[in-house]
Amino acid sequence: MTGLARRVRALPIRARLSLLVAAAVAFAVAAVSVTCWFIVQGRLYDQVDSDLKKATMLNDPQQRDQAREALNNCSQTPREGVNGLRTTYSQVVTANGTVCLFTTSVGEIKVTEADHEVIGNGSPREGSYRNGTAEDGTELRVLTLPVTITNPVTQETAGAALIAAVPLKGTQSTLNDLALILLLVSGIGVVGAGAAGLWVARTGLRPVDDLTRAVEHVARTEDLAVRIPVEKDSDDEIARLSRSFNSMTSSLASSRDLQQQLIADAGHELRTPLTSLRTNIELLTRSEETGRPIPEADRKALLASVKAQMTELAALIGDLQELSRPDTGQQEGRTRILAWHDVVESALRRARLRGPELTIEADVSPWYVRAEPAALERAVVNILDNAVKFSPDGGTIGVRLADGVLTVRDHGPGIPADELPHVFDRFWRSPSARALPGSGLGLSIVARTVQQAGGTVSLTPAGPGPAGEGGGGTVATVRLPGAPVPPPETGAADGDRPEPEGPQGPATARP
């Protein structure tokens, strides 16, 4: 049985569905056919029994005369040349087992123990029906009735039985024909159901075949442009599966495009500092090889340029490593409750060191959030670095943290409205800021970190600044969920707060 089940499971789904439908239909048809056959058999036997009962009515004078004649003559062999119409077998059986045939009987009925019990008990009065056989082997439907025999001389009575029977040949022929018809109809029904099930399975699973071919095509060619056509109004399982496949391939295609774009942009961003670095190193090397010393001032400038380019490369590689981490949200074990106001204060100290000529006005209120310590501080540092980089000399930067909202306002040139949708894209830099140092990844890291912490970040144009402050500037707004007090179960002790880092803290990225 296990081997059969294993072979069935090895069949294709459409074959299994067809077998299941055929088996279910076969079971239903078999149940209906058997029930129908037994109902017809019962009706036919009822009709035969009714005819037998009418043929053995002893209140009929003719029946009484035939019974009396049978007892008087007590012939045990059928009379030659006598044919009955319906009841062709009739006989009387006495208590001592003597069989006396009617003159109209065409044969003798085999007497059974049940017949002797009727003679001995005299019941049931309505008689008993059974299937029996004649002495010549003919199958019969038999009725046995108890009767009383009176001796005309002594007037003594004795028990006996009147046994009548009709052949079942016609009835059995009808039942056999019915069984054959039911068998043929059932077979046709099962075959038709199996064929219909196979057609339905093929039709229903055709989208699965399309999906299979599409998956095989993607695996073979890595072509993510493949799509499964889905009817707009369809919402069955196959349609949902097809839509899921289309969504998956679209997501994979977008992810691959982003990866290719990231690689291309990274290569482009790396090419410029590497080219400049190679040029400067070649100048220094050629000077050593040719013995033509470079003026000390030029040599110092070249070395300073090499150092700046190496710093820029290190920052770019650090940003790429940060962005290469999977976007799976906050990871367990890396996040904890942080005092965001302490993170902002630490970033403010670094910003004042980088822009000593600027005035930074800060209004920071306590706020506790759950985030990665290093990532959150890096995001705040990047925002403040942008404000420092784009603020004019002697300008003012306003920083405010209240109710979980951090706003950083500078008075720089601002961002044109058509460039705002791209500020958080990787490697995107404003055309007006291409000459400034930076990798174009800083704000991408900010957006990623804030999103992982469950917050939002936005850049909006600020209003016109005070006289002498240049353009209207930009307002960076970061919102993070949290509370003004630490949760009681964590406490956010001082040991949980990030330690301020020096000016050489983690490498920062600039848009």
N, C-alpha and C positions, 0 to 999 in steps of 0.2 A: 504493500500500500504506500509505503514511503517512497519507493522508486517511482510509482505512478504519479504521486503528488509532485515529485521532483521533475518528472518529465513534463507535467502540465505547467508547472511554474516556468519551465524553460521555453514554453511556446510564446510567440508574440502576443501582445495585449489583444489585438483584434481577434486572434484565434481563440484566446481564452474567453473573450466576451461572446464569441459565436457559440462556443461549447456551453457556456453558462446559459445563454438564451435557449439553446436547443435542449439542454437538460431540464430547465425549468418548464419549457413547453411540453416536453415528453412526460414529465411527472404529472402535469396538469391534465394532459390528454389521456394518459393512462388511467388516472383517477376517474375522469369523466366516462371513459369508455367502459371500465369495469363496472362502475355504478349503473350505467345505461344497460349493460348486458344483464346484470342481475335483476334490474327492474323489469325488463322485457321477459326474462325467464319466469319471474314471479307472476306476471300477468298471463303468460301462456299457460302456466301450470294451473292458475286459478280458473282459466277457461276450461281446461281439461277436467279439473276436479268438479266444476259445475256440471259438465256433461255427464261425468260418471255418477254424480249424485242423482241426476234426473233419470239415468238409465237403471238405477237400483231402487226406484220407488216401489215398495212392495204393496202399496195401496192401489197400484195399477193392477186390474184383474189379469191382464196378460202376463205381467211379471209374476204374479202369484201362481198362475197356471204353469208357467215355465219352471218355476222353482219346485212345484209339486211334482211335475213330470220328471225333473232331474233326480229328485229323491226316490221316486218310484222305480225309475229305470236304473239309476245310479251307474250311468255309463262313464267309463274313465278314458274313453278314446273319442276324439271329435268325430262328428258325423260328416261323412263325405259330401261335398257339393253344397254346403251351407255357408253362405257369406253374410256377415253382419254389416250393418251400415256404419256404426260408430263404435259401439261397445261390442267388440268381437270376441272378448274373453269373459265368460261367466261360469261360475261354479259354486257349489255348496260344499262346505267341509264340515263333517260331523265331529262330535266330541272325540270319537276314537280315531280321527285322522282320515276317515274315508272321504275321497274326493269324488263328487258327482257332478259331471259337466252338464251345462245347459245344452239343449239340442241345437241352439244357435251359436254355440261357442266354437271357435275355429282352433282352439288349442287349450292346453292345460297350463294353469299358472302355478309356478312353484310356491309352495306353502312355506312360510317362515315361522319362527317362534313367536313373532309379534301377532300372527294370525291366531295361533293357539291361545295366546293370552287373551285375545278378544273373545274367543269361544268360552274360555274358562271364567272370565270376569263379567262377560256380558256388557262390557263398556269399552270405549265410549259409545253412547247410543247413536251419535251422529256419524260414527265410523272413524276410521283412521286411514290416512293417505300415505303412500310410500312409493318409491320407485322399485320395481322388481323386474323379473324376467320370466318368460315362458319356458316350457321344457325344451323348446327348439332354440332357445337363446335370444328370442326377440325381446328388446327392452320395452318395458311396460310402465304405465302409470296405474297403480293398483289402489282400489278402495275396498276396505274390509268392513262389513257391517255385521253386528251380532244379531242373530235371529233365534227364534224358538221353534222347535219341531214337536208337533203333537202326534202321537200314535193314534190312528183312527180306530183301532180296536180297543186298546187298553186306556186310551186317552192320557197316557203318560207323556210328559214333556221332557225335552232334552235340549241342551244348548248346541248351537251350530253357528256357522259364519257364512255369509254370502260374500263372495269375492268377485269383483268385476274389475276389468282392466281394459285399457286401450293402448295400442302401440304408440311409442314416443318418436317414431321415425320422422313424422312430419314436423313435430315440435323441435326435435334435435336438429333437423335439417335447417329449420328457420333460425335457430340459435347459432348454428355453425356459420350460416350465411351472414348473420349479423356480426359475429365475431370477425369474420374475414373482412367485411366492409369496415368495421371499426378499426381493424388493424391497418388496412390500406389507408384509410383517412388519417389515422394517427401518424403513420409513417410519412405521408405527404405533408401533414402539418408540421412534424418535427423537422423534416428536410427544409420545408419552406421557412420555418422559423429560424433554422440555422443559417440559411442563405440570407434572410432578411437581417439577422443579427450581424452577419459578416458585412453586409452592405452598410448597415448603420454604423458599425465599428469603423469601417474604412472611411465613410463620410465624416464621422465625428472626429476621427483621429487624423484626418488629412492635415489640419493645422499643426498637429504634433509632428507629422512628417516634415512639414515645411520648417518647423522650428528645429528639428534635428538636422536637416540639411543646412540650415543657417548656422547652427553651432559648429557643425563639421567644417563649413566653409570658413568661419572665423578662425577655428583652430588651425586650419590648413594654410590660410593666406594672411591671417592677422588683419583682415579687412573689417574694420569696425563700422563701416558705412552700411552694413546689411541691416534691413528692417523687415519685420514681418507685417504684412498688410492685415489690419484689423478693422472690422466694420465699426462704424462710429457708435451705433446703438447697441452693439453686442456687449454683454456683461457676464458671459458664462465663464467657467473655469479656464477654458482654452484661451478666450479673449484676454482674461487677466494675466495668464501666463505669457501670452504674446506681448502684451503691453509691458510686463515686467522685463522681458528680454530686450525689448526696444529701449526701455529706460536704462537698463544695464549697459547695453552697447553705447548708448549716447553718453552715459557717465564715463565709461572707459575711454571713449573717443575724446571727450573733453579733458579727462585726466592726462591722456597721452599728449594731446595738443599743449596742455599747460606744461607738461614735463619738457616737451621739445622746445617750447617757447622759453622756459626757464633755462634750459641748457644753452639755447642760442643767445639769450640775453646775458647769461653769466659769461659766456665766451666773449661777447662783445665788451662787457664791462671789464673783464680781465685783460683783454687785448691792449687797451689803452695804457693802463699803468705798467703792464709788462713791457710794452714797446718803449715807453719812456724810460723805464728802469734799464732795459737792455742798452738803449742809446747812451745813457749816462755812464753805465759800467764800461761800455766799449770806449768811450772817450777817456775814462780814467785808465783803462788797460793800454790803449794806444799811446797815451802819454808815457806810461812806464816802459813800453816796448821801444818806442822811438827815442827815448831820452829827452824829449821836449817837455819840460815841466809846465804844468798849467799854473797860471797865476794863483796865488794862495786864495784870493777872494773868490775866484771862479771855482777853485777846487772845493772850498767850503760850501759854496752854493750847490755844486753837484752832489756832494755828500748829503747835504740837507735835503735835496730833492729825492735822492735815493732812499733816505730814511722815511720821508713823507710817503713815498710811493709804497714802501714796504708796510708802513702802518695802514695805508689805505687797503692794500691787498689783504692784510691780516683781518681788518674789519669786514671786508667783503666776504672772506671765507667764513668768518664767524657767523655772519648773517645768513649765509647759505646753509650752514649747519643747523642754525635755528629753524629755518624754513623747511629743512628736509625732514624734520620730525613729523610723524603722521598727525593729521588733523582729526584726532579721535576724542577731542574734549580733554578735560582735566583727568589726569591719571592718578589712581589711588596711590598714596604714599608720597606724592610729589607736591601735594597741595596741603595747606594748613591755614588756620586763622591768622591773618596778618593785621597789624595796625597800619592802615593805609596812610594815615597822617605821618607816621614815622618814615614810611617809604618816600613820601613827597618831600619831607624835610631833608632827607639824605640826598635826593635828586637836586633840591634847591641849592645845597652847599656846593655840589659839583657844577651846577649852572653858573653860580657866582664866580667860581674860579675860572670858568671858560669865557665869561663875559664880564670882566672886572669893570669895564667902562659903562656897563648897563645898570639901570636901576630895576631891581626885582622886588615888587611889592607882593607880599604873601599874606593870605588870611586862611589859615588851615584849622579845621575843626576835627575832633576825633571821629574816626569811622573805621570799622573793622570789616574785613572781607575775607573770603576764602579764595586763595590763588597760589600760584607758584611764586615763592619769594623773589628769586632771581629774575624770572620773566616779567613780573609786575614792575620791579624797579627798572628794568631795562626799558619797558614801555614808557614809563614816566620820564626817564632820562632822554629818550628819543624825542618825545614831545617838547621838552624844555630845550634840547639841543637845536631843534628846528626854530624855536622862538628866538634863541640867542643868535643863530646863524643869519636869520633874515631881519633882525632888528637893526635899525640904523645906530651909528655911534651916539652914545648919550641917550638912547631911547629907554623906554620903560616897558617892562613885562609885568602883567598882572596875573597872579596865581591865586586861585580860590578853591578850597575844598569844603563843601558843606552838604550835609544830607546825602552823601554818596555821589555827589556830582563834582568832578574836577574840571575847572575851566582855566585855560591858559590863553591869555590875549597878548598878542604882540602888536607893534605898530609898524610893521614892515610893509612891503609893496602889496601884500595880499595875493590872493589866488583868483584868476579870472573865473567867471561862472562856468565857462565851457570846459575848464580843466578840473573842476571839483569832482566829477564822477570818477576820475582816474587816479586820485591822490593815493588810494590804498592799493593800487595795482603794483605787482612786483616789478622792480626795475624802472618804474615810470618816474620821469623827472620832467619838471616844467621846462619848456624851451628857454625861459629866461634864467633858469638856474643851472643850466648844463655846465657852465664854467666853474661852478662852486664844487668843492669836494663833497663826496657822498656816493652811495651805491644805488640809491633808489629803493632800498629794502626796509628802511627804518619804519615808515608808516605801515608797511605790510606786516611787520612784526608786531607793531602796536595793535592793529586790527585783530590779528590772530590771538594775541594774549588776552585782549579784552573779551573777545568772543568766547574763548575757553573758560573765562571766569564768569560767564553769564551776563556780561554787560554789553554796552554799545559805545561807539566812538564816532565822532563826526567833526568835520571842519567846515566852518561857515565864515563868510566875509564879515568883518567887523565894521562898525560905523566909522565915519571920519574921525581921525585922531586929533589931539590938540595941536595947536600951531607949532610948527617946527618938528613934529613927530613923523613927518612923511605921510605915506598912504594910510588907508584905513586899517590895514592889518588883517589878521586872521584870528579866529577864536576856535581853539580845539576843546571839545567837550567829551569827557569820559564819564559814563555812568556805570557804577558797579553795585550789585545788591549787597546789602550788609546791614549793620546796625551801629549806633553810636557807642554801644558798650559791647564788650566781648561776651560771647555765650558763656553761661555759668559753668558748663561742663568742661570748657577748654581753658577759660581764664585768660588766655593770650598773655601769658607772663612775659616778662622782659626777655627771657631766653627764647621766646617764640618770635620775637621781632627781629627783622633783618638788621644786621650790623651795617652801619654806614660804611661805604667803600671810599677809598681815596680817589684822587683825580685820575688814577690809572685804572679805575674799575673796569668792568667788562667792555669789550669793544662795542661801539655803538654804530648804528647805521643811519644814514642820512638820505632823505628823498632827493 
